[in-house]
Amino acid sequence: MFSNSPYVIVLPKWSRPLLPFWQRYNAGWEGIFTFAKVLIDRKLAEIERRVEQQEALEGEYLTYLLSNTDMSLKDVYGSVAELLLAGVDTTSNTLAWALHLLSLNPHIQNRLYSEVSQSCPEPSAEEVTRMPYLKATIKETLRMYPVVPLNARIFSEKDVVIGGYYFPKKGKTLVEALQQYVSDAYDDIDIIQNFSNSCDQWIQARKTEVQDLTKAESDKELGAVLKGHQ
């Protein structure tokens, strides 16, 4: 599926019945869902057995989908299969680059280790909200090394000129996000310095955002009070 994804992005739709990439792409997805269904069915059988034996099932994602949502079994198959696929392709990629950047920046690594050590021992979603530097590190990693290295857009309404560059109507435009942030012109010193500075900028940007939201809420409340006295 992945090997044929670039063709799906780049080539026009009219080429799909004529060239083999589209059939191979769909066959790849079928293989993924077929394999995932085997694993999901195995887990469903285990859940059923544990229910019969009155064992605890709290905290399991598949159990949550089956008991707390209106999703059909078909939707559950699709959701879990895509989650497994996305986890391999996205999370592992981001963590690999994060570890690489942290290895180049020992002072950031030490600061992050200190934050995580103080907020855990038992990590949960609640603890993550108390670790702004962890979130900043991951955000900057994703900015520099995005999971999806390129994207495509179509100007469907009219011809567009941006910065002197002409984009024709209904023409497909590819944007290479990775090349925008990491250039061969940068050496390791530049990358280290940029990563270090940008992590702090993410935290400052979040503080500014919170302050703006707080001010907006205060202005809204003040406006309501003044309106009530009119």
C-alpha positions as CSV (number, residue, x, y, z in Angstrom):
1,M,0.0,0.0,0.0
2,F,2.8,2.5,1.0
3,S,4.8,1.8,-2.1
4,N,1.8,2.8,-4.3
5,S,0.7,5.8,-2.2
6,P,3.0,8.3,-4.1
7,Y,1.3,7.3,-7.4
8,V,-2.2,7.9,-5.9
9,I,-1.1,11.4,-4.8
10,V,0.7,12.4,-8.0
11,L,-1.1,10.8,-10.9
12,P,-4.6,12.0,-12.0
13,K,-7.7,10.1,-11.3
14,W,-8.3,9.2,-14.9
15,S,-5.2,7.1,-14.9
16,R,-6.4,4.7,-12.2
17,P,-8.3,2.4,-14.5
18,L,-5.4,2.3,-17.0
19,L,-2.4,1.8,-14.7
20,P,-1.9,-1.0,-12.2
21,F,-1.0,1.2,-9.2
22,W,-4.7,1.7,-8.2
23,Q,-5.5,-2.0,-8.0
24,R,-2.3,-2.7,-6.1
25,Y,-3.1,0.1,-3.7
26,N,-6.5,-1.3,-3.0
27,A,-5.1,-4.8,-2.7
28,G,-2.7,-3.5,-0.1
29,W,-5.5,-2.1,2.0
30,E,-7.4,-5.3,1.7
31,G,-4.4,-7.2,3.0
32,I,-4.1,-4.8,5.9
33,F,-7.7,-5.1,7.0
34,T,-7.7,-8.9,6.5
35,F,-4.7,-9.3,8.8
36,A,-6.1,-6.9,11.3
37,K,-9.4,-8.8,11.4
38,V,-7.7,-11.9,12.5
39,L,-6.0,-10.1,15.4
40,I,-9.3,-8.3,16.4
41,D,-11.3,-11.5,16.3
42,R,-8.8,-13.1,18.5
43,K,-9.1,-10.2,21.0
44,L,-12.9,-10.3,20.8
45,A,-12.8,-14.0,21.7
46,E,-10.6,-13.2,24.7
47,I,-12.9,-10.4,25.8
48,E,-15.9,-12.8,25.6
49,R,-14.1,-15.4,27.6
50,R,-13.2,-12.9,30.3
51,V,-16.7,-11.6,30.5
52,E,-18.0,-15.1,31.1
53,Q,-15.5,-15.5,33.9
54,Q,-16.4,-12.1,35.3
55,E,-12.9,-10.7,35.0
56,A,-12.2,-7.0,35.0
57,L,-11.9,-5.4,31.5
58,E,-11.3,-1.7,32.3
59,G,-8.8,0.3,30.5
60,E,-8.7,-1.6,27.2
61,Y,-9.3,0.3,24.0
62,L,-11.2,-2.4,22.2
63,T,-13.5,-3.0,25.2
64,Y,-14.2,0.8,25.3
65,L,-15.2,0.8,21.6
66,L,-17.5,-2.1,22.0
67,S,-19.2,-0.9,25.2
68,N,-19.2,2.9,25.2
69,T,-19.8,3.9,21.6
70,D,-22.4,3.4,18.9
71,M,-19.9,1.9,16.5
72,S,-20.9,-1.2,14.6
73,L,-18.5,-4.2,14.5
74,K,-17.6,-3.2,11.0
75,D,-16.6,0.3,12.2
76,V,-14.6,-1.3,15.0
77,Y,-12.6,-3.4,12.6
78,G,-11.8,-0.3,10.5
79,S,-10.9,1.9,13.5
80,V,-8.6,-0.6,15.2
81,A,-6.9,-1.6,11.9
82,E,-6.2,2.0,11.0
83,L,-5.0,2.7,14.5
84,L,-2.5,-0.1,14.3
85,L,-1.3,1.0,10.9
86,A,-1.1,4.7,11.9
87,G,0.9,3.7,15.1
88,V,3.5,2.0,13.0
89,D,3.8,4.7,10.4
90,T,3.5,7.8,12.6
91,T,4.4,7.3,16.3
92,S,7.5,5.3,15.6
93,N,8.7,7.8,13.0
94,T,8.2,10.7,15.4
95,L,9.9,9.0,18.3
96,A,12.9,8.0,16.2
97,W,13.5,11.6,15.1
98,A,12.8,12.9,18.6
99,L,15.5,10.6,20.1
100,H,17.9,11.7,17.3
101,L,17.3,15.4,18.1
102,L,17.6,14.8,21.8
103,S,20.9,12.9,21.4
104,L,22.2,16.1,19.6
105,N,20.9,18.3,22.5
106,P,21.9,16.7,25.9
107,H,20.7,19.8,27.8
108,I,17.3,19.4,26.3
109,Q,17.4,15.7,27.0
110,N,18.3,16.3,30.7
111,R,15.5,19.0,31.0
112,L,12.9,16.7,29.5
113,Y,14.0,13.7,31.6
114,S,13.7,15.9,34.8
115,E,10.2,16.9,33.8
116,V,9.0,13.4,33.0
117,S,10.5,12.0,36.1
118,Q,8.8,14.5,38.3
119,S,5.4,14.1,36.7
120,C,5.3,10.3,36.6
121,P,5.9,7.3,37.9
122,E,2.6,6.0,36.5
123,P,2.1,7.9,33.2
124,S,-1.4,8.7,32.0
125,A,-3.1,11.3,29.9
126,E,-3.5,13.5,33.0
127,E,0.2,13.5,33.6
128,V,0.9,14.6,30.0
129,T,-1.0,17.9,30.6
130,R,1.6,18.7,33.3
131,M,4.6,18.2,31.0
132,P,4.7,21.2,28.6
133,Y,8.3,20.6,27.6
134,L,7.5,17.1,26.5
135,K,4.7,18.4,24.3
136,A,7.0,21.2,22.9
137,T,9.7,18.7,22.1
138,I,7.3,16.4,20.2
139,K,5.8,19.4,18.4
140,E,9.2,20.7,17.2
141,T,10.2,17.2,16.1
142,L,7.0,16.9,14.0
143,R,7.6,20.4,12.5
144,M,11.2,19.5,11.5
145,Y,10.5,15.9,10.5
146,P,6.8,15.6,9.6
147,V,5.3,12.1,9.4
148,V,3.9,13.0,5.9
149,P,6.8,14.5,4.0
150,L,4.7,15.9,1.2
151,N,1.1,17.0,0.6
152,A,-1.0,17.8,-2.4
153,R,-3.6,20.4,-3.1
154,I,-5.8,21.4,-6.1
155,F,-6.9,25.0,-6.8
156,S,-10.4,24.0,-7.9
157,E,-12.0,27.5,-8.5
158,K,-9.5,29.6,-10.5
159,D,-5.9,30.1,-11.5
160,V,-3.8,31.5,-8.7
161,V,-0.5,33.4,-8.5
162,I,1.4,33.2,-5.2
163,G,4.7,34.9,-4.8
164,G,5.1,35.1,-8.5
165,Y,4.4,31.4,-9.0
166,Y,1.5,30.4,-11.2
167,F,-0.8,27.6,-10.1
168,P,-3.4,26.6,-12.8
169,K,-7.0,25.8,-12.1
170,K,-7.5,22.1,-11.3
171,G,-3.8,21.6,-11.4
172,K,-2.3,19.4,-8.6
173,T,0.4,21.1,-6.5
174,L,2.8,19.1,-4.3
175,V,4.2,20.7,-1.1
176,E,7.3,19.1,0.3
177,A,7.0,19.9,4.0
178,L,10.3,18.2,4.9
179,Q,12.3,20.3,2.5
180,Q,10.8,23.5,4.0
181,Y,12.3,22.9,7.4
182,V,15.4,20.8,6.9
183,S,17.8,21.9,4.2
184,D,21.3,20.6,3.2
185,A,22.4,24.2,3.7
186,Y,22.0,23.6,7.5
187,D,24.8,21.8,9.3
188,D,24.4,19.9,12.6
189,I,25.2,23.1,14.6
190,D,22.3,25.0,13.0
191,I,19.9,22.1,13.6
192,I,20.9,21.8,17.2
193,Q,20.5,25.5,17.9
194,N,17.2,25.7,16.0
195,F,15.8,22.7,17.9
196,S,16.8,24.2,21.2
197,N,15.4,27.6,20.6
198,S,12.1,26.3,19.0
199,C,11.2,24.1,21.9
200,D,11.2,27.1,24.2
201,Q,9.2,29.1,21.5
202,W,6.4,26.4,21.6
203,I,6.1,26.9,25.3
204,Q,6.0,30.7,25.0
205,A,3.4,30.5,22.2
206,R,1.2,28.3,24.4
207,K,1.5,30.8,27.3
208,T,0.5,33.6,24.9
209,E,-2.4,31.6,23.6
210,V,-3.7,30.9,27.1
211,Q,-3.3,34.6,28.0
212,D,-5.3,35.6,24.9
213,L,-8.0,33.1,25.6
214,T,-8.2,34.2,29.3
215,K,-8.4,37.9,28.2
216,A,-11.1,37.1,25.6
217,E,-13.1,35.3,28.2
218,S,-12.7,38.2,30.7
219,D,-13.8,40.7,28.0
220,K,-16.8,38.5,27.2
221,E,-17.8,38.4,30.8
222,L,-17.3,42.1,31.2
223,G,-19.4,42.7,28.1
224,A,-22.2,40.6,29.6
225,V,-22.1,42.5,32.8
226,L,-22.2,45.9,31.1
227,K,-25.0,44.8,28.9
228,G,-27.0,43.7,31.9
229,H,-26.7,47.2,33.4
230,Q,-28.0,48.9,30.3
